[in-house]
């Protein structure tokens, strides 16, 4: 009977140990997945400005520009490598961020913004 109790205790300790190791590695993978999930950032277009004008994001994050102004705007990369469609009130444009860039509204060229990737 004593040998059975010792066997049972050892088996229980082993199962608990394996379970703890499994849970530890599962939480590490979950944390890694969370850290690699892109974050969505919003830049509002309001009163002839991009708000915020300068934004820092991680590479792979997504920025959504939302026109909250009463007039149409667009979002155009400074060298015109890309541009959004014309955004009327409440329209939006999203872009996955892979590089730093400056941008402006080609309809109202005084409106400018900048995207910087955090290292």
ABEGO torsion letter per residue (X at the ends): XAAAAAAAAAAAAAAAAAAAAAAAAAAAAAAAAAAABBBBBBBBBBGGBBOBABBBBBBGBBBBBBBABABBBBBBBAAGABBBBBBBBGBBBBBBBABBBBBBBAABAABBBBBBBBX
